[in-house]
Amino acid sequence: MADFIVIPFFGKPAMEFVDRTLKCIDCNAEFVFTAGEQLFFYDKQFKNDPKHCKQCKAKRAKGSPRVRPETRTTCSECGAETTVPFKPTQGRPVLCRSCFQKLPGKPDQAPASEPPEQKALSGLTPVQS
């Protein structure tokens, strides 16, 4: 826990923090948890000390592109070989992209050359009078 001194000051305790050396759990490098950072953690009511140095924290924040697992399978509708971004469960149909897009309830993609009002009206059926 943080080293601090409590001095009553107008009914509120005054905190004095001291720089501490911590070890990063990713790279095992030592880093300084400054008094200012400790004050920030205290003000935000954070209960745990930081676990990563600034370099490892920056790498984690920057992140790497997420790799989604691709599973090769056969489309339940047309029988074509396809890959899906999940592991299929038994008893549930798996569709390729084109069969999935043909499902009812999926909005049809209107051509980009149509004006916006024409796109809105493209799904309507004309009425005969």
N, CA, C and O atoms as a GROMACS GRO file, in nm:
protein
  516
    1MET      N    1   0.084  -0.119   0.000
    1MET     CA    2   0.000   0.000   0.000
    1MET      C    3   0.088   0.124   0.000
    1MET      O    4   0.208   0.112   0.025
    2ALA      N    5   0.035   0.238  -0.026
    2ALA     CA    6   0.110   0.363  -0.037
    2ALA      C    7   0.160   0.408   0.099
    2ALA      O    8   0.090   0.395   0.200
    3ASP      N    9   0.283   0.462   0.101
    3ASP     CA   10   0.335   0.523   0.223
    3ASP      C   11   0.281   0.664   0.230
    3ASP      O   12   0.294   0.740   0.134
    4PHE      N   13   0.221   0.700   0.341
    4PHE     CA   14   0.167   0.834   0.353
    4PHE      C   15   0.164   0.878   0.498
    4PHE      O   16   0.171   0.796   0.589
    5ILE      N   17   0.153   1.006   0.517
    5ILE     CA   18   0.144   1.066   0.649
    5ILE      C   19   0.011   1.137   0.657
    5ILE      O   20  -0.025   1.212   0.566
    6VAL      N   21  -0.064   1.114   0.765
    6VAL     CA   22  -0.193   1.177   0.782
    6VAL      C   23  -0.176   1.296   0.877
    6VAL      O   24  -0.136   1.279   0.992
    7ILE      N   25  -0.208   1.415   0.827
    7ILE     CA   26  -0.203   1.538   0.906
    7ILE      C   27  -0.338   1.604   0.896
    7ILE      O   28  -0.380   1.641   0.787
    8PRO      N   29  -0.410   1.619   1.009
    8PRO     CA   30  -0.541   1.683   1.001
    8PRO      C   31  -0.529   1.826   0.950
    8PRO      O   32  -0.449   1.904   1.000
    9PHE      N   33  -0.610   1.861   0.850
    9PHE     CA   34  -0.607   1.994   0.792
    9PHE      C   35  -0.749   2.030   0.755
    9PHE      O   36  -0.801   1.979   0.656
   10PHE      N   37  -0.811   2.115   0.831
   10PHE     CA   38  -0.949   2.157   0.810
   10PHE      C   39  -1.044   2.037   0.799
   10PHE      O   40  -1.133   2.034   0.714
   11GLY      N   41  -1.025   1.939   0.884
   11GLY     CA   42  -1.114   1.825   0.888
   11GLY      C   43  -1.083   1.718   0.786
   11GLY      O   44  -1.144   1.611   0.789
   12LYS      N   45  -0.989   1.743   0.693
   12LYS     CA   46  -0.952   1.643   0.593
   12LYS      C   47  -0.807   1.602   0.614
   12LYS      O   48  -0.722   1.688   0.642
   13PRO      N   49  -0.776   1.475   0.602
   13PRO     CA   50  -0.636   1.434   0.617
   13PRO      C   51  -0.555   1.477   0.495
   13PRO      O   52  -0.604   1.469   0.382
   14ALA      N   53  -0.432   1.522   0.516
   14ALA     CA   54  -0.341   1.558   0.407
   14ALA      C   55  -0.254   1.436   0.380
   14ALA      O   56  -0.202   1.374   0.473
   15MET      N   57  -0.237   1.400   0.254
   15MET     CA   58  -0.159   1.281   0.219
   15MET      C   59  -0.025   1.325   0.161
   15MET      O   60  -0.018   1.417   0.080
   16GLU      N   61   0.079   1.257   0.203
   16GLU     CA   62   0.211   1.282   0.146
   16GLU      C   63   0.261   1.150   0.090
   16GLU      O   64   0.285   1.055   0.164
   17PHE      N   65   0.277   1.144  -0.041
   17PHE     CA   66   0.319   1.022  -0.106
   17PHE      C   67   0.467   1.030  -0.139
   17PHE      O   68   0.520   1.139  -0.161
   18VAL      N   69   0.533   0.916  -0.144
   18VAL     CA   70   0.674   0.907  -0.176
   18VAL      C   71   0.690   0.816  -0.298
   18VAL      O   72   0.618   0.718  -0.313
   19ASP      N   73   0.786   0.850  -0.386
   19ASP     CA   74   0.811   0.767  -0.504
   19ASP      C   75   0.844   0.624  -0.460
   19ASP      O   76   0.918   0.602  -0.364
   20ARG      N   77   0.788   0.525  -0.534
   20ARG     CA   78   0.814   0.384  -0.504
   20ARG      C   79   0.858   0.314  -0.631
   20ARG      O   80   0.817   0.351  -0.741
   21THR      N   81   0.941   0.212  -0.617
   21THR     CA   82   0.986   0.133  -0.730
   21THR      C   83   0.904   0.004  -0.736
   21THR      O   84   0.896  -0.070  -0.638
   22LEU      N   85   0.844  -0.020  -0.852
   22LEU     CA   86   0.764  -0.141  -0.874
   22LEU      C   87   0.824  -0.221  -0.988
   22LEU      O   88   0.910  -0.171  -1.062
   23LYS      N   89   0.780  -0.346  -1.004
   23LYS     CA   90   0.831  -0.433  -1.111
   23LYS      C   91   0.717  -0.465  -1.208
   23LYS      O   92   0.608  -0.505  -1.166
   24CYS      N   93   0.744  -0.447  -1.337
   24CYS     CA   94   0.646  -0.474  -1.442
   24CYS      C   95   0.623  -0.624  -1.454
   24CYS      O   96   0.718  -0.702  -1.455
   25ILE      N   97   0.495  -0.666  -1.462
   25ILE     CA   98   0.466  -0.810  -1.471
   25ILE      C   99   0.488  -0.865  -1.612
   25ILE      O  100   0.491  -0.987  -1.629
   26ASP      N  101   0.503  -0.778  -1.713
   26ASP     CA  102   0.527  -0.823  -1.850
   26ASP      C  103   0.676  -0.842  -1.878
   26ASP      O  104   0.719  -0.949  -1.921
   27CYS      N  105   0.754  -0.737  -1.853
   27CYS     CA  106   0.896  -0.740  -1.891
   27CYS      C  107   0.992  -0.749  -1.771
   27CYS      O  108   1.113  -0.755  -1.790
   28ASN      N  109   0.939  -0.750  -1.650
   28ASN     CA  110   1.017  -0.757  -1.526
   28ASN      C  111   1.110  -0.638  -1.504
   28ASN      O  112   1.198  -0.645  -1.419
   29ALA      N  113   1.091  -0.531  -1.579
   29ALA     CA  114   1.172  -0.411  -1.559
   29ALA      C  115   1.117  -0.334  -1.439
   29ALA      O  116   0.997  -0.336  -1.412
   30GLU      N  117   1.205  -0.266  -1.369
   30GLU     CA  118   1.161  -0.184  -1.257
   30GLU      C  119   1.118  -0.047  -1.311
   30GLU      O  120   1.180   0.006  -1.404
   31PHE      N  121   1.012   0.009  -1.252
   31PHE     CA  122   0.967   0.143  -1.290
   31PHE      C  123   0.924   0.216  -1.165
   31PHE      O  124   0.891   0.155  -1.064
   32VAL      N  125   0.926   0.350  -1.174
   32VAL     CA  126   0.894   0.433  -1.059
   32VAL      C  127   0.746   0.469  -1.060
   32VAL      O  128   0.694   0.519  -1.159
   33PHE      N  129   0.681   0.443  -0.949
   33PHE     CA  130   0.542   0.484  -0.927
   33PHE      C  131   0.553   0.614  -0.848
   33PHE      O  132   0.569   0.614  -0.726
   34THR      N  133   0.544   0.726  -0.921
   34THR     CA  134   0.574   0.856  -0.861
   34THR      C  135   0.468   0.897  -0.759
   34THR      O  136   0.358   0.843  -0.756
   35ALA      N  137   0.505   0.994  -0.676
   35ALA     CA  138   0.414   1.047  -0.576
   35ALA      C  139   0.291   1.108  -0.644
   35ALA      O  140   0.180   1.096  -0.593
   36GLY      N  141   0.312   1.175  -0.758
   36GLY     CA  142   0.201   1.234  -0.832
   36GLY      C  143   0.105   1.128  -0.885
   36GLY      O  144  -0.017   1.145  -0.880
   37GLU      N  145   0.162   1.018  -0.936
   37GLU     CA  146   0.077   0.908  -0.984
   37GLU      C  147   0.001   0.845  -0.868
   37GLU      O  148  -0.115   0.807  -0.884
   38GLN      N  149   0.066   0.833  -0.754
   38GLN     CA  150   0.000   0.776  -0.636
   38GLN      C  151  -0.115   0.866  -0.590
   38GLN      O  152  -0.221   0.817  -0.550
   39LEU      N  153  -0.094   0.998  -0.596
   39LEU     CA  154  -0.200   1.092  -0.560
   39LEU      C  155  -0.318   1.078  -0.656
   39LEU      O  156  -0.434   1.080  -0.614
   40PHE      N  157  -0.288   1.063  -0.786
   40PHE     CA  158  -0.393   1.041  -0.886
   40PHE      C  159  -0.471   0.913  -0.854
   40PHE      O  160  -0.594   0.914  -0.855
   41PHE      N  161  -0.400   0.804  -0.826
   41PHE     CA  162  -0.465   0.678  -0.791
   41PHE      C  163  -0.551   0.695  -0.666
   41PHE      O  164  -0.662   0.641  -0.659
   42TYR      N  165  -0.500   0.770  -0.567
   42TYR     CA  166  -0.575   0.793  -0.443
   42TYR      C  167  -0.702   0.873  -0.471
   42TYR      O  168  -0.809   0.840  -0.421
   43ASP      N  169  -0.690   0.980  -0.552
   43ASP     CA  170  -0.805   1.064  -0.586
   43ASP      C  171  -0.912   0.985  -0.662
   43ASP      O  172  -1.032   1.006  -0.640
   44LYS      N  173  -0.870   0.896  -0.752
   44LYS     CA  174  -0.963   0.816  -0.831
   44LYS      C  175  -1.013   0.694  -0.754
   44LYS      O  176  -1.097   0.618  -0.804
   45GLN      N  177  -0.963   0.675  -0.633
   45GLN     CA  178  -0.997   0.562  -0.546
   45GLN      C  179  -0.962   0.427  -0.610
   45GLN      O  180  -1.033   0.329  -0.593
   46PHE      N  181  -0.848   0.425  -0.684
   46PHE     CA  182  -0.798   0.300  -0.738
   46PHE      C  183  -0.737   0.222  -0.622
   46PHE      O  184  -0.663   0.278  -0.542
   47LYS      N  185  -0.767   0.094  -0.613
   47LYS     CA  186  -0.721   0.013  -0.500
   47LYS      C  187  -0.589  -0.056  -0.527
   47LYS      O  188  -0.515  -0.086  -0.432
   48ASN      N  189  -0.556  -0.083  -0.653
   48ASN     CA  190  -0.436  -0.159  -0.686
   48ASN      C  191  -0.328  -0.070  -0.746
   48ASN      O  192  -0.358   0.027  -0.817
   49ASP      N  193  -0.204  -0.104  -0.718
   49ASP     CA  194  -0.090  -0.034  -0.779
   49ASP      C  195  -0.082  -0.074  -0.926
   49ASP      O  196  -0.134  -0.179  -0.964
   50PRO      N  197  -0.017   0.008  -1.010
   50PRO     CA  198  -0.001  -0.030  -1.151
   50PRO      C  199   0.084  -0.156  -1.162
   50PRO      O  200   0.174  -0.178  -1.080
   51LYS      N  201   0.058  -0.236  -1.262
   51LYS     CA  202   0.130  -0.363  -1.280
   51LYS      C  203   0.222  -0.360  -1.402
   51LYS      O  204   0.305  -0.450  -1.419
   52HIS      N  205   0.208  -0.256  -1.487
   52HIS     CA  206   0.285  -0.250  -1.612
   52HIS      C  207   0.364  -0.119  -1.618
   52HIS      O  208   0.316  -0.014  -1.575
   53CYS      N  209   0.487  -0.127  -1.672
   53CYS     CA  210   0.566  -0.006  -1.695
   53CYS      C  211   0.502   0.073  -1.809
   53CYS      O  212   0.413   0.023  -1.877
   54LYS      N  213   0.548   0.196  -1.830
   54LYS     CA  214   0.486   0.281  -1.933
   54LYS      C  215   0.503   0.223  -2.073
   54LYS      O  216   0.412   0.235  -2.155
   55GLN      N  217   0.618   0.161  -2.101
   55GLN     CA  218   0.639   0.103  -2.234
   55GLN      C  219   0.542  -0.013  -2.259
   55GLN      O  220   0.482  -0.021  -2.366
   56CYS      N  221   0.526  -0.102  -2.162
   56CYS     CA  222   0.434  -0.215  -2.179
   56CYS      C  223   0.289  -0.168  -2.181
   56CYS      O  224   0.206  -0.226  -2.252
   57LYS      N  225   0.258  -0.064  -2.104
   57LYS     CA  226   0.123  -0.010  -2.104
   57LYS      C  227   0.090   0.049  -2.241
   57LYS      O  228  -0.021   0.034  -2.291
   58ALA      N  229   0.190   0.117  -2.302
   58ALA     CA  230   0.170   0.176  -2.435
   58ALA      C  231   0.151   0.065  -2.540
   58ALA      O  232   0.067   0.079  -2.629
   59LYS      N  233   0.227  -0.043  -2.529
   59LYS     CA  234   0.211  -0.155  -2.623
   59LYS      C  235   0.072  -0.216  -2.611
   59LYS      O  236   0.010  -0.249  -2.711
   60ARG      N  237   0.023  -0.231  -2.486
   60ARG     CA  238  -0.109  -0.289  -2.465
   60ARG      C  239  -0.218  -0.197  -2.518
   60ARG      O  240  -0.315  -0.244  -2.577
   61ALA      N  241  -0.202  -0.066  -2.497
   61ALA     CA  242  -0.303   0.030  -2.542
   61ALA      C  243  -0.306   0.037  -2.695
   61ALA      O  244  -0.412   0.044  -2.756
   62LYS      N  245  -0.187   0.033  -2.756
   62LYS     CA  246  -0.178   0.037  -2.902
   62LYS      C  247  -0.242  -0.088  -2.960
   62LYS      O  248  -0.313  -0.083  -3.060
   63GLY      N  249  -0.216  -0.200  -2.896
   63GLY     CA  250  -0.278  -0.326  -2.936
   63GLY      C  251  -0.230  -0.376  -3.069
   63GLY      O  252  -0.171  -0.302  -3.149
   64SER      N  253  -0.255  -0.500  -3.092
   64SER     CA  254  -0.223  -0.559  -3.222
   64SER      C  255  -0.356  -0.599  -3.285
   64SER      O  256  -0.455  -0.620  -3.214
   65PRO      N  257  -0.358  -0.609  -3.416
   65PRO     CA  258  -0.485  -0.647  -3.479
   65PRO      C  259  -0.532  -0.782  -3.424
   65PRO      O  260  -0.454  -0.877  -3.412
   66ARG      N  261  -0.659  -0.787  -3.391
   66ARG     CA  262  -0.714  -0.910  -3.335
   66ARG      C  263  -0.723  -1.017  -3.441
   66ARG      O  264  -0.776  -0.995  -3.550
   67VAL      N  265  -0.672  -1.132  -3.409
   67VAL     CA  266  -0.677  -1.244  -3.501
   67VAL      C  267  -0.797  -1.329  -3.461
   67VAL      O  268  -0.802  -1.385  -3.352
   68ARG      N  269  -0.892  -1.337  -3.553
   68ARG     CA  270  -1.010  -1.419  -3.525
   68ARG      C  271  -0.986  -1.558  -3.583
   68ARG      O  272  -0.935  -1.572  -3.694
   69PRO      N  273  -1.021  -1.661  -3.508
   69PRO     CA  274  -0.998  -1.796  -3.559
   69PRO      C  275  -1.090  -1.825  -3.677
   69PRO      O  276  -1.210  -1.803  -3.672
   70GLU      N  277  -1.031  -1.875  -3.783
   70GLU     CA  278  -1.107  -1.911  -3.902
   70GLU      C  279  -1.122  -2.063  -3.904
   70GLU      O  280  -1.024  -2.136  -3.888
   71THR      N  281  -1.244  -2.109  -3.924
   71THR     CA  282  -1.271  -2.253  -3.930
   71THR      C  283  -1.323  -2.288  -4.069
   71THR      O  284  -1.416  -2.224  -4.120
   72ARG      N  285  -1.262  -2.389  -4.131
   72ARG     CA  286  -1.308  -2.436  -4.263
   72ARG      C  287  -1.426  -2.527  -4.240
   72ARG      O  288  -1.422  -2.616  -4.155
   73THR      N  289  -1.532  -2.506  -4.317
   73THR     CA  290  -1.653  -2.587  -4.305
   73THR      C  291  -1.727  -2.587  -4.438
   73THR      O  292  -1.685  -2.522  -4.533
   74THR      N  293  -1.838  -2.660  -4.443
   74THR     CA  294  -1.922  -2.668  -4.562
   74THR      C  295  -2.052  -2.595  -4.536
   74THR      O  296  -2.112  -2.611  -4.430
   75CYS      N  297  -2.096  -2.515  -4.632
   75CYS     CA  298  -2.221  -2.440  -4.619
   75CYS      C  299  -2.338  -2.538  -4.612
   75CYS      O  300  -2.347  -2.631  -4.692
   76SER      N  301  -2.426  -2.518  -4.515
   76SER     CA  302  -2.542  -2.606  -4.497
   76SER      C  303  -2.644  -2.587  -4.608
   76SER      O  304  -2.725  -2.677  -4.633
   77GLU      N  305  -2.642  -2.473  -4.675
   77GLU     CA  306  -2.742  -2.442  -4.778
   77GLU      C  307  -2.699  -2.490  -4.916
   77GLU      O  308  -2.772  -2.565  -4.981
   78CYS      N  309  -2.579  -2.448  -4.961
   78CYS     CA  310  -2.538  -2.479  -5.099
   78CYS      C  311  -2.427  -2.585  -5.107
   78CYS      O  312  -2.397  -2.632  -5.217
   79GLY      N  313  -2.367  -2.622  -4.995
   79GLY     CA  314  -2.264  -2.726  -4.994
   79GLY      C  315  -2.125  -2.678  -5.033
   79GLY      O  316  -2.034  -2.759  -5.047
   80ALA      N  317  -2.107  -2.546  -5.050
   80ALA     CA  318  -1.977  -2.493  -5.090
   80ALA      C  319  -1.882  -2.491  -4.970
   80ALA      O  320  -1.924  -2.473  -4.856
   81GLU      N  321  -1.750  -2.508  -4.997
   81GLU     CA  322  -1.649  -2.495  -4.894
   81GLU      C  323  -1.638  -2.348  -4.855
   81GLU      O  324  -1.637  -2.261  -4.942
   82THR      N  325  -1.631  -2.320  -4.726
   82THR     CA  326  -1.622  -2.181  -4.681
   82THR      C  327  -1.546  -2.176  -4.550
   82THR      O  328  -1.523  -2.278  -4.485
   83THR      N  329  -1.506  -2.056  -4.511
   83THR     CA  330  -1.445  -2.036  -4.379
   83THR      C  331  -1.536  -1.942  -4.301
   83THR      O  332  -1.596  -1.851  -4.357
   84VAL      N  333  -1.544  -1.966  -4.170
   84VAL     CA  334  -1.626  -1.883  -4.083
   84VAL      C  335  -1.542  -1.836  -3.965
   84VAL      O  336  -1.450  -1.907  -3.923
   85PRO      N  337  -1.572  -1.716  -3.909
   85PRO     CA  338  -1.490  -1.661  -3.800
   85PRO      C  339  -1.534  -1.710  -3.662
   85PRO      O  340  -1.524  -1.636  -3.564
   86PHE      N  341  -1.580  -1.835  -3.653
   86PHE     CA  342  -1.620  -1.892  -3.525
   86PHE      C  343  -1.612  -2.044  -3.537
   86PHE      O  344  -1.598  -2.098  -3.646
   87LYS      N  345  -1.622  -2.112  -3.423
   87LYS     CA  346  -1.621  -2.257  -3.424
   87LYS      C  347  -1.767  -2.304  -3.427
   87LYS      O  348  -1.840  -2.281  -3.331
   88PRO      N  349  -1.810  -2.368  -3.536
   88PRO     CA  350  -1.950  -2.410  -3.546
   88PRO      C  351  -1.988  -2.509  -3.436
   88PRO      O  352  -1.907  -2.593  -3.396
   89THR      N  353  -2.113  -2.496  -3.388
   89THR     CA  354  -2.163  -2.590  -3.288
   89THR      C  355  -2.252  -2.692  -3.357
   89THR      O  356  -2.315  -2.663  -3.459
   90GLN      N  357  -2.256  -2.810  -3.301
   90GLN     CA  358  -2.330  -2.920  -3.361
   90GLN      C  359  -2.480  -2.890  -3.360
   90GLN      O  360  -2.534  -2.842  -3.260
   91GLY      N  361  -2.545  -2.920  -3.470
   91GLY     CA  362  -2.689  -2.902  -3.479
   91GLY      C  363  -2.733  -2.766  -3.530
   91GLY      O  364  -2.853  -2.745  -3.550
   92ARG      N  365  -2.641  -2.674  -3.552
   92ARG     CA  366  -2.676  -2.542  -3.604
   92ARG      C  367  -2.623  -2.528  -3.745
   92ARG      O  368  -2.509  -2.566  -3.772
   93PRO      N  369  -2.703  -2.474  -3.837
   93PRO     CA  370  -2.655  -2.460  -3.975
   93PRO      C  371  -2.546  -2.353  -3.987
   93PRO      O  372  -2.547  -2.252  -3.916
   94VAL      N  373  -2.454  -2.377  -4.078
   94VAL     CA  374  -2.347  -2.282  -4.107
   94VAL      C  375  -2.362  -2.242  -4.252
   94VAL      O  376  -2.369  -2.327  -4.341
   95LEU      N  377  -2.366  -2.110  -4.277
   95LEU     CA  378  -2.387  -2.060  -4.412
   95LEU      C  379  -2.264  -1.988  -4.464
   95LEU      O  380  -2.189  -1.926  -4.388
   96CYS      N  381  -2.243  -1.997  -4.597
   96CYS     CA  382  -2.138  -1.917  -4.660
   96CYS      C  383  -2.189  -1.773  -4.669
   96CYS      O  384  -2.306  -1.746  -4.640
   97ARG      N  385  -2.103  -1.683  -4.710
   97ARG     CA  386  -2.140  -1.540  -4.714
   97ARG      C  387  -2.260  -1.514  -4.805
   97ARG      O  388  -2.352  -1.442  -4.767
   98SER      N  389  -2.260  -1.573  -4.924
   98SER     CA  390  -2.369  -1.544  -5.018
   98SER      C  391  -2.502  -1.600  -4.968
   98SER      O  392  -2.605  -1.534  -4.983
   99CYS      N  393  -2.503  -1.720  -4.908
   99CYS     CA  394  -2.628  -1.776  -4.855
   99CYS      C  395  -2.674  -1.696  -4.733
   99CYS      O  396  -2.794  -1.677  -4.713
  100PHE      N  397  -2.580  -1.650  -4.652
  100PHE     CA  398  -2.616  -1.571  -4.533
  100PHE      C  399  -2.681  -1.440  -4.575
  100PHE      O  400  -2.777  -1.395  -4.512
  101GLN      N  401  -2.630  -1.378  -4.681
  101GLN     CA  402  -2.685  -1.250  -4.726
  101GLN      C  403  -2.822  -1.267  -4.792
  101GLN      O  404  -2.896  -1.170  -4.805
  102LYS      N  405  -2.856  -1.388  -4.835
  102LYS     CA  406  -2.987  -1.414  -4.895
  102LYS      C  407  -3.096  -1.438  -4.791
  102LYS      O  408  -3.214  -1.447  -4.826
  103LEU      N  409  -3.058  -1.447  -4.663
  103LEU     CA  410  -3.157  -1.473  -4.558
  103LEU      C  411  -3.265  -1.368  -4.557
  103LEU      O  412  -3.237  -1.250  -4.581
  104PRO      N  413  -3.391  -1.408  -4.530
  104PRO     CA  414  -3.498  -1.307  -4.520
  104PRO      C  415  -3.472  -1.219  -4.398
  104PRO      O  416  -3.419  -1.263  -4.296
  105GLY      N  417  -3.512  -1.093  -4.412
  105GLY     CA  418  -3.488  -0.998  -4.304
  105GLY      C  419  -3.358  -0.921  -4.320
  105GLY      O  420  -3.336  -0.822  -4.251
  106LYS      N  421  -3.273  -0.966  -4.410
  106LYS     CA  422  -3.150  -0.893  -4.439
  106LYS      C  423  -3.180  -0.786  -4.542
  106LYS      O  424  -3.238  -0.818  -4.646
  107PRO      N  425  -3.144  -0.658  -4.518
  107PRO     CA  426  -3.170  -0.554  -4.617
  107PRO      C  427  -3.085  -0.577  -4.741
  107PRO      O  428  -2.965  -0.605  -4.731
  108ASP      N  429  -3.147  -0.565  -4.857
  108ASP     CA  430  -3.074  -0.579  -4.983
  108ASP      C  431  -2.983  -0.458  -5.000
  108ASP      O  432  -3.019  -0.346  -4.964
  109GLN      N  433  -2.868  -0.483  -5.055
  109GLN     CA  434  -2.775  -0.374  -5.082
  109GLN      C  435  -2.816  -0.306  -5.212
  109GLN      O  436  -2.808  -0.367  -5.319
  110ALA      N  437  -2.861  -0.180  -5.205
  110ALA     CA  438  -2.899  -0.105  -5.325
  110ALA      C  439  -2.772  -0.056  -5.394
  110ALA      O  440  -2.673  -0.027  -5.326
  111PRO      N  441  -2.772  -0.048  -5.527
  111PRO     CA  442  -2.653   0.002  -5.597
  111PRO      C  443  -2.618   0.144  -5.551
  111PRO      O  444  -2.707   0.224  -5.521
  112ALA      N  445  -2.490   0.172  -5.547
  112ALA     CA  446  -2.443   0.302  -5.498
  112ALA      C  447  -2.484   0.417  -5.588
  112ALA      O  448  -2.482   0.532  -5.545
  113SER      N  449  -2.521   0.389  -5.715
  113SER     CA  450  -2.553   0.496  -5.809
  113SER      C  451  -2.693   0.553  -5.786
  113SER      O  452  -2.724   0.660  -5.838
  114GLU      N  453  -2.778   0.483  -5.711
  114GLU     CA  454  -2.913   0.532  -5.688
  114GLU      C  455  -2.912   0.648  -5.588
  114GLU      O  456  -2.833   0.647  -5.494
  115PRO      N  457  -2.999   0.750  -5.609
  115PRO     CA  458  -3.008   0.858  -5.511
  115PRO      C  459  -3.068   0.805  -5.380
  115PRO      O  460  -3.137   0.703  -5.383
  116PRO      N  461  -3.043   0.871  -5.265
  116PRO     CA  462  -3.089   0.823  -5.134
  116PRO      C  463  -3.240   0.798  -5.128
  116PRO      O  464  -3.283   0.700  -5.067
  117GLU      N  465  -3.322   0.886  -5.191
  117GLU     CA  466  -3.466   0.864  -5.184
  117GLU      C  467  -3.507   0.740  -5.263
  117GLU      O  468  -3.605   0.674  -5.229
  118GLN      N  469  -3.433   0.709  -5.370
  118GLN     CA  470  -3.460   0.590  -5.449
  118GLN      C  471  -3.424   0.464  -5.369
  118GLN      O  472  -3.493   0.363  -5.378
  119LYS      N  473  -3.314   0.471  -5.289
  119LYS     CA  474  -3.274   0.359  -5.206
  119LYS      C  475  -3.383   0.329  -5.103
  119LYS      O  476  -3.412   0.213  -5.076
  120ALA      N  477  -3.442   0.433  -5.046
  120ALA     CA  478  -3.546   0.415  -4.945
  120ALA      C  479  -3.669   0.350  -5.006
  120ALA      O  480  -3.738   0.273  -4.939
  121LEU      N  481  -3.697   0.380  -5.132
  121LEU     CA  482  -3.816   0.328  -5.196
  121LEU      C  483  -3.792   0.193  -5.267
  121LEU      O  484  -3.888   0.130  -5.312
  122SER      N  485  -3.667   0.149  -5.278
  122SER     CA  486  -3.635   0.031  -5.358
  122SER      C  487  -3.696  -0.096  -5.300
  122SER      O  488  -3.719  -0.189  -5.377
  123GLY      N  489  -3.724  -0.104  -5.171
  123GLY     CA  490  -3.780  -0.224  -5.112
  123GLY      C  491  -3.932  -0.228  -5.119
  123GLY      O  492  -3.992  -0.327  -5.079
  124LEU      N  493  -3.996  -0.122  -5.168
  124LEU     CA  494  -4.143  -0.116  -5.172
  124LEU      C  495  -4.197  -0.178  -5.300
  124LEU      O  496  -4.133  -0.173  -5.405
  125THR      N  497  -4.316  -0.238  -5.289
  125THR     CA  498  -4.382  -0.295  -5.405
  125THR      C  499  -4.480  -0.194  -5.462
  125THR      O  500  -4.559  -0.138  -5.386
  126PRO      N  501  -4.478  -0.168  -5.592
  126PRO     CA  502  -4.569  -0.070  -5.649
  126PRO      C  503  -4.714  -0.121  -5.640
  126PRO      O  504  -4.739  -0.240  -5.653
  127VAL      N  505  -4.805  -0.031  -5.619
  127VAL     CA  506  -4.948  -0.064  -5.607
  127VAL      C  507  -5.016  -0.036  -5.740
  127VAL      O  508  -4.997   0.071  -5.800
  128GLN      N  509  -5.097  -0.134  -5.787
  128GLN     CA  510  -5.172  -0.117  -5.912
  128GLN      C  511  -5.304  -0.051  -5.880
  128GLN      O  512  -5.370  -0.090  -5.784
  129SER      N  513  -5.346   0.048  -5.958
  129SER     CA  514  -5.475   0.115  -5.931
  129SER      C  515  -5.578   0.086  -6.037
  129SER      O  516  -5.691   0.134  -6.029
   0.00000   0.00000   0.00000
